[in-house]
């Protein structure tokens, strides 16, 4: 995998982490449960989370891969130790946003495809490559949902 492919994968992988599920956060005492975000609010907040998370992943990628063409072992180590945990962190933050009312199934499909892709990536770090890579389905779904940063 080339450095360009790795950086593109870092961006794409981190950005697709915009899946979310139901809002499990309890409301503050004395307050009723907060309303679900609108689709526009959800996209804006998710894109912000993705942008910040991707910046961290990119910074680490720059450090790890600045010495020229990386070995396959180094790529796999980066994927396991940095990329996958970074994507999982973004997904957890975004999941906490809750799904926009009426879009629960759509965002659940994003989450499911992301989790399946991460599982595949954990088993085979090289599965990130190509148009049918481990995270391609989640990328497609979140892009179709309307995210501008996540999934781009």
DOSE-494066 format. One record per residue: residue in one letter; x, y, z of N, C-alpha, C in turn. Coordinates in nm, 3 decimals, decimal comma. Layout:
# DOSE-494066
r resn a&n_X X&n_Y Y&n_Z Z&ca_X X&ca_Y Y&ca_Z Z&c_X X&c_Y Y&c_Z Z
...
***
This chain:
# DOSE-494066
r resn x&n_X 0,087&n_Y -0,116&n_Z 0,000&ca_X 0,000&ca_Y 0,000&ca_Z 0,000&c_X 0,091&c_Y 0,122&c_Z 0,000
r resn x&n_X 0,066&n_Y 0,217&n_Z -0,089&ca_X 0,149&ca_Y 0,336&ca_Z -0,097&c_X 0,111&c_Y 0,435&c_Z 0,012
r resn x&n_X 0,199&n_Y 0,531&n_Z 0,036&ca_X 0,171&ca_Y 0,635&ca_Z 0,137&c_X 0,046&c_Y 0,712&c_Z 0,098
r resn x&n_X 0,031&n_Y 0,740&n_Z -0,031&ca_X -0,087&ca_Y 0,812&ca_Z -0,080&c_X -0,214&c_Y 0,731&c_Z -0,049
r resn x&n_X -0,209&n_Y 0,601&n_Z -0,070&ca_X -0,322&ca_Y 0,515&ca_Z -0,040&c_X -0,352&c_Y 0,515&c_Z 0,109
r resn x&n_X -0,248&n_Y 0,510&n_Z 0,190&ca_X -0,266&ca_Y 0,510&ca_Z 0,335&c_X -0,332&c_Y 0,639&c_Z 0,380
r resn x&n_X -0,281&n_Y 0,753&n_Z 0,332&ca_X -0,339&ca_Y 0,881&ca_Z 0,373&c_X -0,482&c_Y 0,894&c_Z 0,324
r resn x&n_X -0,509&n_Y 0,848&n_Z 0,202&ca_X -0,647&ca_Y 0,851&ca_Z 0,151&c_X -0,734&c_Y 0,761&c_Z 0,237
r resn x&n_X -0,682&n_Y 0,645&n_Z 0,273&ca_X -0,757&ca_Y 0,553&ca_Z 0,357&c_X -0,782&c_Y 0,611&c_Z 0,494
r resn x&n_X -0,682&n_Y 0,678&n_Z 0,549&ca_X -0,697&ca_Y 0,741&ca_Z 0,680&c_X -0,811&c_Y 0,842&c_Z 0,673
r resn x&n_X -0,811&n_Y 0,923&n_Z 0,571&ca_X -0,918&ca_Y 1,022&ca_Z 0,557&c_X -1,052&c_Y 0,956&c_Z 0,537
r resn x&n_X -1,058&n_Y 0,865&n_Z 0,442&ca_X -1,186&ca_Y 0,800&ca_Z 0,414&c_X -1,235&c_Y 0,719&c_Z 0,533
r resn x&n_X -1,146&n_Y 0,645&n_Z 0,593&ca_X -1,187&ca_Y 0,560&ca_Z 0,703&c_X -1,233&c_Y 0,641&c_Z 0,823
r resn x&n_X -1,158&n_Y 0,739&n_Z 0,858&ca_X -1,198&ca_Y 0,823&ca_Z 0,970&c_X -1,325&c_Y 0,899&c_Z 0,940
r resn x&n_X -1,340&n_Y 0,941&n_Z 0,819&ca_X -1,456&ca_Y 1,020&ca_Z 0,782&c_X -1,584&c_Y 0,940&c_Z 0,776
r resn x&n_X -1,575&n_Y 0,813&n_Z 0,747&ca_X -1,699&ca_Y 0,737&ca_Z 0,738&c_X -1,753&c_Y 0,700&c_Z 0,874
r resn x&n_X -1,681&n_Y 0,734&n_Z 0,974&ca_X -1,724&ca_Y 0,697&ca_Z 1,108&c_X -1,845&c_Y 0,773&c_Z 1,154
r resn x&n_X -1,917&n_Y 0,828&n_Z 1,066&ca_X -2,032&ca_Y 0,911&ca_Z 1,101&c_X -2,157&c_Y 0,832&c_Z 1,131
r resn x&n_X -2,145&n_Y 0,704&n_Z 1,150&ca_X -2,264&ca_Y 0,629&ca_Z 1,187&c_X -2,305&c_Y 0,661&c_Z 1,328
r resn x&n_X -2,433&n_Y 0,648&n_Z 1,357&ca_X -2,478&ca_Y 0,669&ca_Z 1,493&c_X -2,595&c_Y 0,579&c_Z 1,520
r resn x&n_X -2,632&n_Y 0,566&n_Z 1,646&ca_X -2,744&ca_Y 0,482&ca_Z 1,684&c_X -2,836&c_Y 0,558&c_Z 1,775
r resn x&n_X -2,903&n_Y 0,487&n_Z 1,862&ca_X -2,996&ca_Y 0,553&ca_Z 1,952&c_X -2,919&c_Y 0,628&c_Z 2,060
r resn x&n_X -2,984&n_Y 0,726&n_Z 2,120&ca_X -2,921&ca_Y 0,810&ca_Z 2,220&c_X -2,939&c_Y 0,745&c_Z 2,356
r resn x&n_X -2,830&n_Y 0,687&n_Z 2,409&ca_X -2,835&ca_Y 0,619&ca_Z 2,537&c_X -2,803&c_Y 0,712&c_Z 2,653
r resn x&n_X -2,765&n_Y 0,837&n_Z 2,624&ca_X -2,730&ca_Y 0,929&ca_Z 2,731&c_X -2,854&c_Y 0,968&c_Z 2,809
r resn x&n_X -2,843&n_Y 0,964&n_Z 2,940&ca_X -2,955&ca_Y 1,005&ca_Z 3,024&c_X -2,962&c_Y 1,157&c_Z 3,027
r resn x&n_X -3,083&n_Y 1,209&n_Z 3,039&ca_X -3,101&ca_Y 1,353&ca_Z 3,048&c_X -3,052&c_Y 1,401&c_Z 3,183
r resn x&n_X -3,016&n_Y 1,529&n_Z 3,192&ca_X -2,976&ca_Y 1,586&ca_Z 3,319&c_X -3,093&c_Y 1,579&c_Z 3,416
r resn x&n_X -3,065&n_Y 1,564&n_Z 3,545&ca_X -3,174&ca_Y 1,559&ca_Z 3,643&c_X -3,260&c_Y 1,685&c_Z 3,632
r resn x&n_X -3,391&n_Y 1,665&n_Z 3,636&ca_X -3,483&ca_Y 1,777&ca_Z 3,629&c_X -3,516&c_Y 1,821&c_Z 3,488
r resn x&n_X -3,451&n_Y 1,762&n_Z 3,388&ca_X -3,479&ca_Y 1,798&ca_Z 3,249&c_X -3,539&c_Y 1,679&c_Z 3,179
r resn x&n_X -3,625&n_Y 1,707&n_Z 3,083&ca_X -3,680&ca_Y 1,598&ca_Z 3,003&c_X -3,574&c_Y 1,556&c_Z 2,902
r resn x&n_X -3,592&n_Y 1,439&n_Z 2,845&ca_X -3,496&ca_Y 1,389&ca_Z 2,747&c_X -3,486&c_Y 1,487&c_Z 2,632
r resn x&n_X -3,366&n_Y 1,517&n_Z 2,589&ca_X -3,347&ca_Y 1,616&ca_Z 2,483&c_X -3,399&c_Y 1,562&c_Z 2,350
r resn x&n_X -3,440&n_Y 1,653&n_Z 2,266&ca_X -3,493&ca_Y 1,616&ca_Z 2,135&c_X -3,380&c_Y 1,563&c_Z 2,048
r resn x&n_X -3,417&n_Y 1,480&n_Z 1,955&ca_X -3,320&ca_Y 1,429&ca_Z 1,859&c_X -3,268&c_Y 1,545&c_Z 1,775
r resn x&n_X -3,144&n_Y 1,536&n_Z 1,731&ca_X -3,094&ca_Y 1,642&ca_Z 1,644&c_X -3,165&c_Y 1,637&c_Z 1,509
r resn x&n_X -3,169&n_Y 1,749&n_Z 1,442&ca_X -3,220&ca_Y 1,746&ca_Z 1,304&c_X -3,112&c_Y 1,680&c_Z 1,218
r resn x&n_X -3,147&n_Y 1,643&n_Z 1,099&ca_X -3,049&ca_Y 1,583&ca_Z 1,009&c_X -2,934&c_Y 1,680&c_Z 0,984
r resn x&n_X -2,965&n_Y 1,806&n_Z 0,965&ca_X -2,861&ca_Y 1,907&ca_Z 0,940&c_X -2,769&c_Y 1,922&c_Z 1,060
r resn x&n_X -2,826&n_Y 1,922&n_Z 1,181&ca_X -2,744&ca_Y 1,931&ca_Z 1,303&c_X -2,656&c_Y 1,808&c_Z 1,317
r resn x&n_X -2,714&n_Y 1,692&n_Z 1,292&ca_X -2,640&ca_Y 1,567&ca_Z 1,304&c_X -2,521&c_Y 1,566&c_Z 1,208
r resn x&n_X -2,546&n_Y 1,605&n_Z 1,084&ca_X -2,438&ca_Y 1,607&ca_Z 0,983&c_X -2,329&c_Y 1,704&c_Z 1,025
r resn x&n_X -2,367&n_Y 1,824&n_Z 1,069&ca_X -2,268&ca_Y 1,924&ca_Z 1,110&c_X -2,184&c_Y 1,875&c_Z 1,227
r resn x&n_X -2,249&n_Y 1,817&n_Z 1,327&ca_X -2,176&ca_Y 1,768&ca_Z 1,445&c_X -2,090&c_Y 1,648&c_Z 1,409
r resn x&n_X -2,144&n_Y 1,557&n_Z 1,329&ca_X -2,066&ca_Y 1,440&ca_Z 1,289&c_X -1,945&c_Y 1,482&c_Z 1,206
r resn x&n_X -1,966&n_Y 1,574&n_Z 1,112&ca_X -1,854&ca_Y 1,622&ca_Z 1,031&c_X -1,746&c_Y 1,686&c_Z 1,117
r resn x&n_X -1,785&n_Y 1,758&n_Z 1,221&ca_X -1,687&ca_Y 1,819&ca_Z 1,312&c_X -1,607&c_Y 1,711&c_Z 1,385
r resn x&n_X -1,675&n_Y 1,609&n_Z 1,433&ca_X -1,608&ca_Y 1,498&ca_Z 1,501&c_X -1,511&c_Y 1,429&c_Z 1,405
r resn x&n_X -1,556&n_Y 1,405&n_Z 1,283&ca_X -1,470&ca_Y 1,340&ca_Z 1,183&c_X -1,348&c_Y 1,426&c_Z 1,151
r resn x&n_X -1,369&n_Y 1,555&n_Z 1,134&ca_X -1,258&ca_Y 1,644&ca_Z 1,101&c_X -1,152&c_Y 1,642&c_Z 1,211
r resn x&n_X -1,197&n_Y 1,653&n_Z 1,335&ca_X -1,102&ca_Y 1,653&ca_Z 1,447&c_X -1,032&c_Y 1,518&c_Z 1,461
r resn x&n_X -1,107&n_Y 1,409&n_Z 1,448&ca_X -1,046&ca_Y 1,277&ca_Z 1,458&c_X -0,949&c_Y 1,248&c_Z 1,346
r resn x&n_X -0,986&n_Y 1,290&n_Z 1,226&ca_X -0,898&ca_Y 1,267&ca_Z 1,112&c_X -0,769&c_Y 1,347&c_Z 1,123
r resn x&n_X -0,778&n_Y 1,465&n_Z 1,181&ca_X -0,659&ca_Y 1,546&ca_Z 1,202&c_X -0,560&c_Y 1,472&c_Z 1,291
r resn x&n_X -0,611&n_Y 1,409&n_Z 1,396&ca_X -0,525&ca_Y 1,332&ca_Z 1,486&c_X -0,464&c_Y 1,211&c_Z 1,415
r resn x&n_X -0,546&n_Y 1,140&n_Z 1,338&ca_X -0,496&ca_Y 1,022&ca_Z 1,265&c_X -0,392&c_Y 1,065&c_Z 1,162
r resn x&n_X -0,419&n_Y 1,173&n_Z 1,089&ca_X -0,325&ca_Y 1,222&ca_Z 0,988&c_X -0,192&c_Y 1,263&c_Z 1,051
r resn x&n_X -0,198&n_Y 1,329&n_Z 1,166&ca_X -0,076&ca_Y 1,370&ca_Z 1,234&c_X 0,010&c_Y 1,249&c_Z 1,270
r resn x&n_X -0,055&n_Y 1,145&n_Z 1,320&ca_X 0,019&ca_Y 1,023&ca_Z 1,354&c_X 0,072&c_Y 0,956&c_Z 1,228
r resn x&n_X -0,008&n_Y 0,954&n_Z 1,121&ca_X 0,037&ca_Y 0,894&ca_Z 0,994&c_X 0,159&c_Y 0,967&c_Z 0,940
r resn x&n_X 0,159&n_Y 1,098&n_Z 0,951&ca_X 0,273&ca_Y 1,176&ca_Z 0,905&c_X 0,399&c_Y 1,138&c_Z 0,982
r resn x&n_X 0,386&n_Y 1,121&n_Z 1,113&ca_X 0,501&ca_Y 1,080&ca_Z 1,194&c_X 0,549&c_Y 0,940&c_Z 1,156
r resn x&n_X 0,455&n_Y 0,848&n_Z 1,146&ca_X 0,489&ca_Y 0,708&ca_Z 1,123&c_X 0,546&c_Y 0,686&c_Z 0,983
r resn x&n_X 0,491&n_Y 0,755&n_Z 0,884&ca_X 0,528&ca_Y 0,727&ca_Z 0,745&c_X 0,619&c_Y 0,832&c_Z 0,682
r resn x&n_X 0,679&n_Y 0,917&n_Z 0,761&ca_X 0,763&ca_Y 1,024&ca_Z 0,706&c_X 0,898&c_Y 0,974&c_Z 0,656
r resn x&n_X 0,934&n_Y 0,853&n_Z 0,690&ca_X 1,066&ca_Y 0,801&ca_Z 0,652&c_X 1,070&c_Y 0,730&c_Z 0,519
r resn x&n_X 0,978&n_Y 0,756&n_Z 0,431&ca_X 0,978&ca_Y 0,691&ca_Z 0,301&c_X 0,873&c_Y 0,583&c_Z 0,293
r resn x&n_X 0,892&n_Y 0,494&n_Z 0,195&ca_X 0,794&ca_Y 0,387&ca_Z 0,171&c_X 0,790&c_Y 0,293&c_Z 0,292
r resn x&n_X 0,673&n_Y 0,279&n_Z 0,353&ca_X 0,663&ca_Y 0,192&ca_Z 0,470&c_X 0,652&c_Y 0,045&c_Z 0,431
r resn x&n_X 0,694&n_Y -0,040&n_Z 0,521&ca_X 0,679&ca_Y -0,183&ca_Z 0,499&c_X 0,533&c_Y -0,222&c_Z 0,522
r resn x&n_X 0,496&n_Y -0,337&n_Z 0,472&ca_X 0,361&ca_Y -0,387&ca_Z 0,494&c_X 0,335&c_Y -0,407&c_Z 0,643
r resn x&n_X 0,438&n_Y -0,450&n_Z 0,715&ca_X 0,426&ca_Y -0,469&ca_Z 0,859&c_X 0,396&c_Y -0,336&c_Z 0,929
r resn x&n_X 0,464&n_Y -0,230&n_Z 0,888&ca_X 0,442&ca_Y -0,099&ca_Z 0,948&c_X 0,301&c_Y -0,048&c_Z 0,917
r resn x&n_X 0,254&n_Y -0,072&n_Z 0,797&ca_X 0,118&ca_Y -0,032&ca_Z 0,758&c_X 0,016&c_Y -0,105&c_Z 0,844
r resn x&n_X 0,034&n_Y -0,235&n_Z 0,858&ca_X -0,059&ca_Y -0,314&ca_Z 0,938&c_X -0,056&c_Y -0,273&c_Z 1,085
r resn x&n_X 0,061&n_Y -0,242&n_Z 1,136&ca_X 0,073&ca_Y -0,197&ca_Z 1,274&c_X 0,001&c_Y -0,064&c_Z 1,291
r resn x&n_X 0,020&n_Y 0,028&n_Z 1,198&ca_X -0,049&ca_Y 0,157&ca_Z 1,204&c_X -0,200&c_Y 0,138&c_Z 1,199
r resn x&n_X -0,244&n_Y 0,050&n_Z 1,112&ca_X -0,388&ca_Y 0,024&ca_Z 1,099&c_X -0,444&c_Y -0,028&c_Z 1,230
r resn x&n_X -0,377&n_Y -0,126&n_Z 1,290&ca_X -0,426&ca_Y -0,186&ca_Z 1,415&c_X -0,415&c_Y -0,091&c_Z 1,535
r resn x&n_X -0,305&n_Y -0,017&n_Z 1,545&ca_X -0,279&ca_Y 0,063&ca_Z 1,664&c_X -0,331&c_Y 0,206&c_Z 1,657
r resn x&n_X -0,352&n_Y 0,258&n_Z 1,538&ca_X -0,392&ca_Y 0,399&ca_Z 1,525&c_X -0,523&c_Y 0,415&c_Z 1,450
r resn x&n_X -0,529&n_Y 0,359&n_Z 1,330&ca_X -0,644&ca_Y 0,381&ca_Z 1,244&c_X -0,773&c_Y 0,323&c_Z 1,303
r resn x&n_X -0,773&n_Y 0,196&n_Z 1,336&ca_X -0,894&ca_Y 0,132&ca_Z 1,388&c_X -0,939&c_Y 0,196&c_Z 1,519
r resn x&n_X -0,849&n_Y 0,215&n_Z 1,617&ca_X -0,894&ca_Y 0,283&ca_Z 1,740&c_X -0,944&c_Y 0,425&c_Z 1,715
r resn x&n_X -0,882&n_Y 0,496&n_Z 1,622&ca_X -0,927&ca_Y 0,631&ca_Z 1,589&c_X -1,067&c_Y 0,633&c_Z 1,531
r resn x&n_X -1,093&n_Y 0,539&n_Z 1,442&ca_X -1,226&ca_Y 0,530&ca_Z 1,381&c_X -1,329&c_Y 0,491&c_Z 1,486
r resn x&n_X -1,294&n_Y 0,396&n_Z 1,570&ca_X -1,387&ca_Y 0,355&ca_Z 1,677&c_X -1,421&c_Y 0,472&c_Z 1,770
r resn x&n_X -1,322&n_Y 0,551&n_Z 1,803&ca_X -1,344&ca_Y 0,667&ca_Z 1,890&c_X -1,441&c_Y 0,765&c_Z 1,825
r resn x&n_X -1,420&n_Y 0,793&n_Z 1,699&ca_X -1,511&ca_Y 0,883&ca_Z 1,628&c_X -1,652&c_Y 0,826&c_Z 1,625
r resn x&n_X -1,662&n_Y 0,699&n_Z 1,597&ca_X -1,794&ca_Y 0,635&ca_Z 1,591&c_X -1,867&c_Y 0,645&c_Z 1,724
r resn x&n_X -1,795&n_Y 0,625&n_Z 1,834&ca_X -1,856&ca_Y 0,634&ca_Z 1,967&c_X -1,906&c_Y 0,776&c_Z 1,995
r resn x&n_X -1,826&n_Y 0,875&n_Z 1,959&ca_X -1,867&ca_Y 1,014&ca_Z 1,980&c_X -1,991&c_Y 1,048&c_Z 1,896
r resn x&n_X -1,991&n_Y 1,001&n_Z 1,775&ca_X -2,102&ca_Y 1,031&ca_Z 1,686&c_X -2,226&c_Y 0,955&c_Z 1,728
r resn x&n_X -2,209&n_Y 0,833&n_Z 1,772&ca_X -2,322&ca_Y 0,754&ca_Z 1,818&c_X -2,393&c_Y 0,825&c_Z 1,933
r resn x&n_X -2,317&n_Y 0,894&n_Z 2,015&ca_X -2,374&ca_Y 0,967&ca_Z 2,129&c_X -2,462&c_Y 1,084&c_Z 2,085
r resn x&n_X -2,451&n_Y 1,124&n_Z 1,960&ca_X -2,534&ca_Y 1,234&ca_Z 1,910&c_X -2,682&c_Y 1,195&c_Z 1,903
r resn x&n_X -2,709&n_Y 1,067&n_Z 1,886&ca_X -2,846&ca_Y 1,022&ca_Z 1,864&c_X -2,882&c_Y 1,038&c_Z 1,717
r resn x&n_X -2,982&n_Y 0,964&n_Z 1,676&ca_X -3,025&ca_Y 0,969&ca_Z 1,536&c_X -3,134&c_Y 1,072&c_Z 1,517
r resn x&n_X -3,132&n_Y 1,142&n_Z 1,405&ca_X -3,243&ca_Y 1,232&ca_Z 1,375&c_X -3,374&c_Y 1,154&c_Z 1,367
r resn x&n_X -3,478&n_Y 1,214&n_Z 1,418&ca_X -3,609&ca_Y 1,149&ca_Z 1,418&c_X -3,648&c_Y 1,110&c_Z 1,276
r resn x&n_X -3,689&n_Y 0,986&n_Z 1,260&ca_X -3,728&ca_Y 0,934&ca_Z 1,130&c_X -3,614&c_Y 0,873&c_Z 1,051
r resn x&n_X -3,491&n_Y 0,895&n_Z 1,094&ca_X -3,374&ca_Y 0,844&ca_Z 1,021&c_X -3,303&c_Y 0,733&c_Z 1,098
r resn x&n_X -3,369&n_Y 0,677&n_Z 1,198&ca_X -3,305&ca_Y 0,577&ca_Z 1,283&c_X -3,255&c_Y 0,457&c_Z 1,202
r resn x&n_X -3,335&n_Y 0,408&n_Z 1,109&ca_X -3,293&ca_Y 0,291&ca_Z 1,030&c_X -3,175&c_Y 0,325&c_Z 0,940
r resn x&n_X -3,178&n_Y 0,442&n_Z 0,883&ca_X -3,070&ca_Y 0,482&ca_Z 0,792&c_X -2,937&c_Y 0,495&c_Z 0,867
r resn x&n_X -2,938&n_Y 0,560&n_Z 0,982&ca_X -2,813&ca_Y 0,574&ca_Z 1,055&c_X -2,770&c_Y 0,442&c_Z 1,119
r resn x&n_X -2,866&n_Y 0,358&n_Z 1,154&ca_X -2,831&ca_Y 0,225&ca_Z 1,205&c_X -2,760&c_Y 0,144&c_Z 1,096
r resn x&n_X -2,802&n_Y 0,160&n_Z 0,972&ca_X -2,735&ca_Y 0,091&ca_Z 0,861&c_X -2,591&c_Y 0,142&c_Z 0,846
r resn x&n_X -2,570&n_Y 0,270&n_Z 0,870&ca_X -2,435&ca_Y 0,326&ca_Z 0,865&c_X -2,349&c_Y 0,260&c_Z 0,973
r resn x&n_X -2,403&n_Y 0,255&n_Z 1,094&ca_X -2,330&ca_Y 0,196&ca_Z 1,206&c_X -2,299&c_Y 0,049&c_Z 1,180
r resn x&n_X -2,397&n_Y -0,024&n_Z 1,134&ca_X -2,378&ca_Y -0,167&ca_Z 1,108&c_X -2,269&c_Y -0,189&c_Z 1,004
r resn x&n_X -2,276&n_Y -0,114&n_Z 0,895&ca_X -2,175&ca_Y -0,132&ca_Z 0,790&c_X -2,037&c_Y -0,089&c_Z 0,839
r resn x&n_X -2,032&n_Y 0,012&n_Z 0,924&ca_X -1,904&ca_Y 0,055&ca_Z 0,981&c_X -1,846&c_Y -0,054&c_Z 1,071
r resn x&n_X -1,928&n_Y -0,107&n_Z 1,159&ca_X -1,880&ca_Y -0,212&ca_Z 1,249&c_X -1,836&c_Y -0,336&c_Z 1,174
r resn x&n_X -1,911&n_Y -0,373&n_Z 1,071&ca_X -1,870&ca_Y -0,488&ca_Z 0,989&c_X -1,737&c_Y -0,460&c_Z 0,919
r resn x&n_X -1,723&n_Y -0,339&n_Z 0,867&ca_X -1,598&ca_Y -0,302&ca_Z 0,800&c_X -1,480&c_Y -0,300&c_Z 0,895
r resn x&n_X -1,502&n_Y -0,249&n_Z 1,016&ca_X -1,393&ca_Y -0,249&ca_Z 1,115&c_X -1,354&c_Y -0,391&c_Z 1,153
r resn x&n_X -1,454&n_Y -0,478&n_Z 1,165&ca_X -1,424&ca_Y -0,619&ca_Z 1,194&c_X -1,340&c_Y -0,683&c_Z 1,085
r resn x&n_X -1,377&n_Y -0,655&n_Z 0,960&ca_X -1,301&ca_Y -0,706&ca_Z 0,846&c_X -1,159&c_Y -0,649&c_Z 0,845
r resn x&n_X -1,148&n_Y -0,521&n_Z 0,875&ca_X -1,018&ca_Y -0,455&ca_Z 0,878&c_X -0,930&c_Y -0,510&c_Z 0,989
r resn x&n_X -0,989&n_Y -0,543&n_Z 1,103&ca_X -0,912&ca_Y -0,603&ca_Z 1,212&c_X -0,856&c_Y -0,739&c_Z 1,172
r resn x&n_X -0,936&n_Y -0,815&n_Z 1,099&ca_X -0,891&ca_Y -0,948&ca_Z 1,054&c_X -0,786&c_Y -0,938&c_Z 0,945
r resn x&n_X -0,800&n_Y -0,839&n_Z 0,857&ca_X -0,709&ca_Y -0,825&ca_Z 0,744&c_X -0,688&c_Y -0,677&c_Z 0,713
r resn x&n_X -0,583&n_Y -0,616&n_Z 0,770&ca_X -0,558&ca_Y -0,474&ca_Z 0,748&c_X -0,546&c_Y -0,435&c_Z 0,601
r resn x&n_X -0,508&n_Y -0,526&n_Z 0,515&ca_X -0,497&ca_Y -0,494&ca_Z 0,373&c_X -0,634&c_Y -0,482&c_Z 0,306
r resn x&n_X -0,740&n_Y -0,520&n_Z 0,378&ca_X -0,874&ca_Y -0,513&ca_Z 0,320&c_X -0,925&c_Y -0,369&c_Z 0,306
r resn x&n_X -0,847&n_Y -0,273&n_Z 0,349&ca_X -0,884&ca_Y -0,133&ca_Z 0,336&c_X -0,874&c_Y -0,084&c_Z 0,193
r resn x&n_X -0,788&n_Y -0,146&n_Z 0,116&ca_X -0,759&ca_Y -0,101&ca_Z -0,020&c_X -0,872&c_Y -0,131&c_Z -0,117
r resn x&n_X -0,879&n_Y -0,049&n_Z -0,220&ca_X -0,966&ca_Y -0,072&ca_Z -0,333&c_X -1,108&c_Y -0,021&c_Z -0,313
r resn x&n_X -1,182&n_Y -0,019&n_Z -0,423&ca_X -1,319&ca_Y 0,034&ca_Z -0,421&c_X -1,415&c_Y -0,052&c_Z -0,339
r resn x&n_X -1,380&n_Y -0,177&n_Z -0,318&ca_X -1,463&ca_Y -0,266&ca_Z -0,237&c_X -1,397&c_Y -0,295&c_Z -0,103
r resn x&n_X -1,316&n_Y -0,202&n_Z -0,055&ca_X -1,245&ca_Y -0,220&ca_Z 0,070&c_X -1,339&c_Y -0,234&c_Z 0,188
r resn x&n_X -1,282&n_Y -0,267&n_Z 0,300&ca_X -1,357&ca_Y -0,299&ca_Z 0,422&c_X -1,454&c_Y -0,188&c_Z 0,463
r resn x&n_X -1,421&n_Y -0,063&n_Z 0,437&ca_X -1,504&ca_Y 0,047&ca_Z 0,482&c_X -1,584&c_Y 0,113&c_Z 0,369
r resn x&n_X -1,581&n_Y 0,053&n_Z 0,252&ca_X -1,647&ca_Y 0,112&ca_Z 0,135&c_X -1,799&c_Y 0,127&c_Z 0,154
r resn x&n_X -1,863&n_Y 0,028&n_Z 0,211&ca_X -2,008&ca_Y 0,033&ca_Z 0,229&c_X -2,046&c_Y 0,144&c_Z 0,326
r resn x&n_X -1,976&n_Y 0,156&n_Z 0,435&ca_X -2,005&ca_Y 0,262&ca_Z 0,531&c_X -1,978&c_Y 0,399&c_Z 0,469
r resn x&n_X -1,872&n_Y 0,410&n_Z 0,392&ca_X -1,839&ca_Y 0,535&ca_Z 0,324&c_X -1,953&c_Y 0,575&c_Z 0,231
r resn x&n_X -2,000&n_Y 0,479&n_Z 0,153&ca_X -2,110&ca_Y 0,506&ca_Z 0,060&c_X -2,235&c_Y 0,551&c_Z 0,135
r resn x&n_X -2,269&n_Y 0,479&n_Z 0,238&ca_X -2,392&ca_Y 0,511&ca_Z 0,314&c_X -2,387&c_Y 0,649&c_Z 0,377
r resn x&n_X -2,278&n_Y 0,684&n_Z 0,442&ca_X -2,272&ca_Y 0,814&ca_Z 0,509&c_X -2,265&c_Y 0,928&c_Z 0,408
r resn x&n_X -2,202&n_Y 0,904&n_Z 0,295&ca_X -2,199&ca_Y 1,005&ca_Z 0,189&c_X -2,340&c_Y 1,029&c_Z 0,134
r resn x&n_X -2,411&n_Y 0,920&n_Z 0,110&ca_X -2,548&ca_Y 0,931&ca_Z 0,061&c_X -2,639&c_Y 0,999&c_Z 0,162
r resn x&n_X -2,608&n_Y 0,985&n_Z 0,289&ca_X -2,687&ca_Y 1,047&ca_Z 0,393&c_X -2,670&c_Y 1,200&c_Z 0,391
r resn x&n_X -2,556&n_Y 1,245&n_Z 0,340&ca_X -2,537&ca_Y 1,389&ca_Z 0,324&c_X -2,417&c_Y 1,448&c_Z 0,396
r resn x&n_X -2,338&n_Y 1,366&n_Z 0,460&ca_X -2,221&ca_Y 1,418&ca_Z 0,529&c_X -2,125&c_Y 1,479&c_Z 0,427
r resn x&n_X -2,067&n_Y 1,592&n_Z 0,464&ca_X -1,973&ca_Y 1,660&ca_Z 0,375&c_X -1,828&c_Y 1,624&c_Z 0,405
r resn x&n_X -1,795&n_Y 1,599&n_Z 0,531&ca_X -1,660&ca_Y 1,560&ca_Z 0,569&c_X -1,657&c_Y 1,408&c_Z 0,588
r resn x&n_X -1,744&n_Y 1,359&n_Z 0,671&ca_X -1,751&ca_Y 1,215&ca_Z 0,692&c_X -1,793&c_Y 1,149&c_Z 0,561
r resn x&n_X -1,716&n_Y 1,054&n_Z 0,519&ca_X -1,750&ca_Y 0,980&ca_Z 0,398&c_X -1,696&c_Y 1,039&c_Z 0,270
r resn x&n_X -1,625&n_Y 1,152&n_Z 0,279&ca_X -1,575&ca_Y 1,211&ca_Z 0,155&c_X -1,441&c_Y 1,153&c_Z 0,118
***
